[in-house]
Structure formats: structure tokens, C-alpha cells
Amino acid sequence: MAVHIEKLSEKDKKEILAILQSFWGDSKIVVHNEIIDALSLDGIKAVDNNKISGICHYQISDKECEILTLASLNPGQGIGSALLNEVEGFALYSGCHLICVTTTNDNLNALGFYQKHGYQLTTLYPKQVFISRQLKTEIPEIGYHGIPIRDELRLEKMLK
Ligand SMILES: CC(C)(COP(=O)(O)OP(=O)(O)OC[C@H]1O[C@@H](n2cnc3c(N)ncnc32)[C@H](O)[C@@H]1OP(=O)(O)O)[C@@H](O)C(=O)NCCC(=O)NCCS
């Protein structure tokens, strides 16, 4: 499959919003007691036959890169990995020594995916999603695999 990665641009906004809505309800992401509008972040897209097949938003601060969104529209075909490799390369190029991501307890796919890519679970935030829900009431009670969404988990990878 000929997927290539490009930076997101202003003209992608409408399509990106639709993708964000399909995965997270809207463009607002809640992590560690903060609401972040993903549309305001830097990001990249996977493009396959002129169609967006995946997106990733990230932010860099204090030599750390945090992934805020990563979504593959065609799971299991290497799109998530291609986006992750690109962000890691960019983070390294930008002088980051660490890349991190926070996900929720129900997201077993993401937990498997990131660990397979060398990320380690570093912090568990029990019941953090109850607080997140006060900021974004649309966060569902039940998540992937029918699991109640309760906790946040942070994963980190050191960059060489
Ligand atoms: C997590 C996600 C981005 C993975 O994207 P993807 O395109 O399916 O990933 P890839 O096809 O590149 O898979 C990469 C590797 O991860 C592995 N993997 C994927 N899901 C897995 C799981 N549930 N358990 C273990 N490994 C898994 C694949 O087997 C593959 O390994 P391989 O190359 O050795 O076969 C995708 O499932 C997704 O969009 N999830 C919904 C949004 C989300 O929750 N994002 C993460 C939170 S920011």
C-alpha cells in the first residue's frame, strides 16, 4: 500500500474535524485536566490514493513531545505505525528526548499498539476520566470492548 505522510494544512480542517468527531465526538481532547482543541495543534496525515487514511496531532514542550491524537481509518494496515514513526522522527529532529501519550483503560488496541512500538506504561491515573467528564460531558461511560472508561494511563518512550 502506497501510504505517504504529509503535514496538515488549513485546507484539511473540515475533513480533520469530521475524523476527530468520529473518534472523539469533537475536536476537543481532554488530558491531564486540560481541554485542548486538536484543530489548534500541529499534525500530520497519512494519505492513500489522495484520501486521508490517518491523522496524528502532537505538541512539543520542554524537549518532550506529546501525542494528542492518533487515528487510523484502516486499522491493521500499518497506517498507525507510519504516523508514529514520522512523529518520533520529527520529535527527535526537534531535540526531544522523550515522546509520550495518554490513553484510557478501555483502549486495549492503543495499549497493545504503543507497547509494541517500544512505549512503556509509566503512570496510572485512577478515575481521572471522572474529572475529564466534568470538562467534556460527552465522554461516554462505556468505551472500547464494552469496558467502562475510568482511568488514564501514560506511556513513554525515550528517543535516541
Ligand atoms: C491504535 C491505532 C492508531 C493503531 O493503528 P493501526 O493502523 O491499526 O496500526 P498498525 O496497522 O500500524 O499496527 C501496528 C502494529 O500494532 C499492532 N497492534 C495493533 N493493534 C493491536 C492490539 N490490539 N494489540 C497488540 N498489537 C496491536 C499490529 O499487530 C501491528 O504490529 P505488526 O506490524 O507487528 O503486525 C488504531 O487502532 C486506532 O486508530 N485506534 C482508534 C483511535 C485511538 O484509540 N488512538 C489511540 C489513542 S491517541
Ligand as a Chemical Component Dictionary entry (heavy atoms), coordinates in Angstrom:
data_LIG
# 
_chem_comp.id                   LIG 
_chem_comp.type                 NON-POLYMER 
_chem_comp.pdbx_formal_charge   0 
_chem_comp.three_letter_code    LIG 
# 
loop_
_chem_comp_atom.comp_id 
_chem_comp_atom.atom_id 
_chem_comp_atom.alt_atom_id 
_chem_comp_atom.type_symbol 
_chem_comp_atom.charge 
_chem_comp_atom.model_Cartn_x 
_chem_comp_atom.model_Cartn_y 
_chem_comp_atom.model_Cartn_z 
_chem_comp_atom.pdbx_ordinal 
LIG C1  C1  C 0 -4.230 2.439  17.767 1  
LIG C2  C2  C 0 -4.318 2.642  16.256 2  
LIG C3  C3  C 0 -3.891 4.058  15.916 3  
LIG C4  C4  C 0 -3.379 1.634  15.563 4  
LIG O1  O1  O 0 -3.376 1.947  14.173 5  
LIG P1  P1  P 0 -3.195 0.813  13.053 6  
LIG O2  O2  O 0 -3.160 1.486  11.745 7  
LIG O3  O3  O 0 -4.198 -0.247 13.234 8  
LIG O4  O4  O 0 -1.773 0.244  13.443 9  
LIG P2  P2  P 0 -0.818 -0.639 12.550 10 
LIG O5  O5  O 0 -1.598 -1.306 11.460 11 
LIG O6  O6  O 0 0.322  0.210  12.161 12 
LIG O7  O7  O 0 -0.362 -1.730 13.602 13 
LIG C5  C5  C 0 0.935  -1.666 14.107 14 
LIG C6  C6  C 0 1.267  -2.812 14.998 15 
LIG O8  O8  O 0 0.487  -2.750 16.185 16 
LIG C7  C7  C 0 -0.115 -3.999 16.386 17 
LIG N1  N1  N 0 -1.395 -3.853 17.026 18 
LIG C8  C8  C 0 -2.473 -3.194 16.564 19 
LIG N2  N2  N 0 -3.497 -3.369 17.452 20 
LIG C9  C9  C 0 -3.001 -4.161 18.441 21 
LIG C10 C10 C 0 -3.545 -4.724 19.637 22 
LIG N3  N3  N 0 -4.825 -4.568 19.960 23 
LIG N4  N4  N 0 -2.740 -5.468 20.444 24 
LIG C11 C11 C 0 -1.449 -5.696 20.112 25 
LIG N5  N5  N 0 -0.884 -5.200 18.989 26 
LIG C12 C12 C 0 -1.668 -4.452 18.188 27 
LIG C13 C13 C 0 -0.285 -4.595 14.992 28 
LIG O9  O9  O 0 -0.329 -6.015 15.082 29 
LIG C14 C14 C 0 0.978  -4.135 14.310 30 
LIG O10 O10 O 0 2.061  -4.962 14.617 31 
LIG P3  P3  P 0 2.834  -5.754 13.438 32 
LIG O11 O11 O 0 3.282  -4.657 12.489 33 
LIG O12 O12 O 0 3.948  -6.425 14.159 34 
LIG O13 O13 O 0 1.790  -6.655 12.870 35 
LIG C15 C15 C 0 -5.762 2.360  15.750 36 
LIG O14 O14 O 0 -6.237 1.173  16.333 37 
LIG C16 C16 C 0 -6.774 3.456  16.003 38 
LIG O15 O15 O 0 -6.964 4.361  15.204 39 
LIG N6  N6  N 0 -7.487 3.418  17.153 40 
LIG C17 C17 C 0 -8.563 4.387  17.430 41 
LIG C18 C18 C 0 -8.034 5.730  17.882 42 
LIG C19 C19 C 0 -7.197 5.591  19.120 43 
LIG O16 O16 O 0 -7.622 4.989  20.090 44 
LIG N7  N7  N 0 -5.965 6.147  19.116 45 
LIG C20 C20 C 0 -5.007 5.996  20.203 46 
LIG C21 C21 C 0 -5.168 6.997  21.283 47 
LIG S1  S1  S 0 -4.343 8.514  20.905 48 
# 
loop_
_chem_comp_bond.comp_id 
_chem_comp_bond.atom_id_1 
_chem_comp_bond.atom_id_2 
_chem_comp_bond.value_order 
_chem_comp_bond.pdbx_ordinal 
LIG C1  C2  SING 1  
LIG C2  C3  SING 2  
LIG C2  C4  SING 3  
LIG C2  C15 SING 4  
LIG C4  O1  SING 5  
LIG O1  P1  SING 6  
LIG P1  O2  DOUB 7  
LIG P1  O3  SING 8  
LIG P1  O4  SING 9  
LIG O4  P2  SING 10 
LIG P2  O5  DOUB 11 
LIG P2  O6  SING 12 
LIG P2  O7  SING 13 
LIG O7  C5  SING 14 
LIG C5  C6  SING 15 
LIG C6  O8  SING 16 
LIG C6  C14 SING 17 
LIG O8  C7  SING 18 
LIG C7  N1  SING 19 
LIG C7  C13 SING 20 
LIG N1  C8  SING 21 
LIG N1  C12 SING 22 
LIG C8  N2  DOUB 23 
LIG N2  C9  SING 24 
LIG C9  C10 SING 25 
LIG C9  C12 DOUB 26 
LIG C10 N3  SING 27 
LIG C10 N4  DOUB 28 
LIG N4  C11 SING 29 
LIG C11 N5  DOUB 30 
LIG N5  C12 SING 31 
LIG C13 O9  SING 32 
LIG C13 C14 SING 33 
LIG C14 O10 SING 34 
LIG O10 P3  SING 35 
LIG P3  O11 DOUB 36 
LIG P3  O12 SING 37 
LIG P3  O13 SING 38 
LIG C15 O14 SING 39 
LIG C15 C16 SING 40 
LIG C16 O15 DOUB 41 
LIG C16 N6  SING 42 
LIG N6  C17 SING 43 
LIG C17 C18 SING 44 
LIG C18 C19 SING 45 
LIG C19 O16 DOUB 46 
LIG C19 N7  SING 47 
LIG N7  C20 SING 48 
LIG C20 C21 SING 49 
LIG C21 S1  SING 50 
# 
